[in-house]
Amino acid sequence: MATTVVVGVSTGAMKPVLEKLATLMGSEFSKMKNVRKDVKFLSDELTSMKDLLERLALVDDELDPQTKRWRDKVRDMSYDIENIIDDFGRKIVEKNEKGGLVKKAVRFLKTFNARYQIDGIKKLVHETSDRRNRYLIVIDDLWEKLPWDIIKGAFPDNGVGSRVITTTRIHDVAKACCSHPRDYILEMKPLSDEDSRRLFFNRIYNNEQACPRQFRDISTEILKKCDGMPLAIITISGMLACERFDQEHWEHIRDSLGSGTNFTLEGMRKILDLSYKNLLPHLKTCLLYLGMYAEDFEIPRHHLELQWIAEGFISKENGQDVEKNARSYFNELVNRSLIQPIRFDNCGLVTHCKVHDMMRDLILHKCAEENFLTIVDDPQSITKLDNKVRRLSVHLDDDEIDGIKLWGNISLSHVRTFMIFGAYKGMPPLRLFRFLRVLHIEIYAYDTVDLTGLSNMYQLRYLGAGGGCSGVELPTQITGLGHLETLDVLPFYLLHPFDIFHLPSLLFLNVDWRLARTPYGIGNMKSLRYVKEFDLMKNSLDNIESLGELHSLRVLSVYGYPPDATSIKSRMDALCSSLGKNCISLEYLGLYIKGCMDALMDLSPPPRRLERLWMGDRVEYYFSEGCDSIDQPAELGECSSVFRLPGWISKADECCFFSRVPNWMGELSNLKELEINVRKPDVGILAGLPALTFLRIYIIEFLRDWFFIHAREFPVLKHLELRLSSPSYLAFQAGAMPKLQWLGLQFRVRGWNQNVPGPAGLHHLSALEDFFAIILTEGATEYEKTCAESALKTSIKLRPNHPRLHIQSSCDDDFRLVSFPSDESGGVAAPRNRGA
């Protein structure tokens, strides 16, 4: 109520200003042309503001902070304008009292500089009005004129430089969106013949020269029918890439495209339809399932594969590994360009994908034809659902909807998959579902989601809760979920069931162990393949030791934040024993444990199938923000090859580290990615690993001697990130890292001078394309920073093909090394005998 009064005050303050401006309009001195024009502008603009303030008063409780601030500024401005007008009028009255003639008042206006007074008011109005009304809005992918007719009424046309940009595939819609079509329509040009051929052949054969002669004429005919449309070329080439040497198949695709060459929107739809019809039945089913996700949603690949498995889409014949089959299905859809990969891990594997909007339209059309799934994006449509809805996806953002009333009289007993997205709290009661297999929740709400009714959902195979969901309430017992394969729930305020370790079919377990009850018995879960965020301090010693009994375990991430070194010793010993027992199956291992990891120094036998080993030195960040957004393997979350801060946390004594590289790491012949933190730069044990392509290493102690990378070391490494005290002691010898494409360094520059060189031997890195450097400038002068940058530029100039150099400065006042040089500055000393 108090806010409503403020709005009333704002509109009330505007009223006397408008009345006084009206008086000015009718006064004799308004006959001055320039003054009359400006007074009219003030009156019109302030009237518009008053009208808007009155509308805001009707929805006062819904105003966002920015609108409220604008409203308050208008109120203050109106008072200032009234003061200026009153002061202006007072001076006129004083002159009239002396002379009594209107002509004198007009002469006063000329001598008083009336323009100055009105310009002051105009400046106030302009500043406030422009803040309110200047905007840049992009409306993507309009398909009809009607939505634009509705939308455009919300945009004030005030001539202050605002812009609205729309994109559409339909020319008539583009014309309807602008007042001057010839001036404002930008038509995207099709690809040239050369670019079309390059895109087409690179997709199928990597280059045009590799295309067999008998396919070149057919290729030319197909490209003519694609008419330079990138999506058409990508989709067709995706189909042909799977049958690159089958001439009959190519001719069938050519003939199916019709005879025209003037490509249209309908023609694109036909190509997408052809690509769908060309799929095998199991791939059609998997593709249609992507329609469950909201438009433009970034779909995690691994979650999608687990949902396919839960639905029974993936073949299990002849003892085939169901996960490998799911991965092959996914890759096939990517290779055919039917889904778009958008995020990748450090090995180039897709971690997230999305669906092009035209392909999504086709998917939803096919789903409607086959009653495969149903989308609800309007509360009114819920009451019109068919009695035999098989898969239901709800996309709603109105958290004021009464979900209980909406779902009360609807039969959901046939639904196999239920997904819900958006800021919507109308979750249907679980008792309405009888045959649910997949339950996926992406609700952005503060309310706890009540899932206590799922304890008897015997058919449930996948349970996932993410998004911004604040809390999930699970039943105290879930033993009845005998077929549950995936339990992936990480919202806050979650207490896990007491019998969580008695689910015989569970494959994937991802829970927040900090809030979980930690009963005994994880060793009973013999089918378990994925355990994420296993808390070393929350779990019992029995559970830690029982990890060794999980002989199907492929992915394990462990973290712990012990209060002191003694409290973790027995737990680290138990972990070492467990890792040795399940060495046959483990492929991914993440260790996010504060302190020294030397308890694992004698791990035997080592996990020889291990492909990725990540030692997090980001424990604090991990605990506060979660680990999915940090560089990690695909199965542990998103992984990125971007070198960025915070790439490491700052304090060396808070990271997870070894005193030296353990000998057993030299036996990991399948290891592709490694992140490791060590005190000493003795990394020779890793130099001969035959599969290692990604290495991130933090050398904690201050370098006192050369750190050489010798010839023939790291033969397949493509990506190297180093954090060390100074790159001046780093040297690459001829023949070292022959395939390295990306080098990143992070170091301090305090104490640097013009005699301190950069890393030596960069000219030996024959494949290097990018060199990134993050220089930590805390405590350094501008001179020291300049000298360091100059040294880096000099080092990279020696490379014959001049790799791209990227330098980023960062003031990181917590960065500390374990030991420092003996000189008083604690800075950088120039190395001797640079013989690299």
ABEGO torsion letter per residue (X at the ends): XAAAAAAAAAAAAAAAAAAAAAAAAABAAAABAAAAAAAAAAAAAAAAAAAAAAAAAAAAAABBAAAAAAAAAAAAAAAAAAAAAAAAAAAAAAAAAAAGBAAAAAAAAAAAGAAAAAAAAAAAAAAAAAAAABBBBBBBGBABAAAAAAAAAABBBAGAGBBBBBBBABAAAAAAABABAAAABBBBBBBBAAAAAAAAAAAAAGBAAABBAAAAAAAAAAAAAAGGBAAAAAAAAAAAAABAABAAAAAAAAAAAEABABBBAAAAAAAAAAAAAABBAAAAAAAAAAAABBBGBBBBAAAAAAAAAAAGABBABGGBBAAAAAAAAAAAAAAAGABBBABBBAAGBBABBBBBAAAAAAAAAAAAAAGABBBBABAAAAAABBAABABBBBBBABAABBAAAAAAABBAAABABBBBBEBBABBBBAAABAABABBBBBBBBABBBBAAAAAABAABABBBBBEABABBBBBABAAABAABABBBBABBGBBBBAAAAABAABABBBBBAAABBBBBGAAABAABABBBGBBAAABBAAAAAAAAABAABABBBBBBBBABAAAAAAAAAAAAAAAAAAAAABABBBBBBBEBAAAAAABOBBBAABABBBBBAAAAAAAAAEAAABBBBAAAEBBBABBBOBABBABAAABBBBABBBAAAAABAABABBBBBBABABAAAAAABAABABBBBBBABBBABBBBBBBGBGAABABBBBBBABAAABBBBBGBGAABABBBBBBBABGBBAABBBBBGAAABAABABBBBBBBABGBBAAAAAAAAAAAAAAAAABAAGBBBBBBBBBBAABBBABBBABAAGBBBBBBGBAX
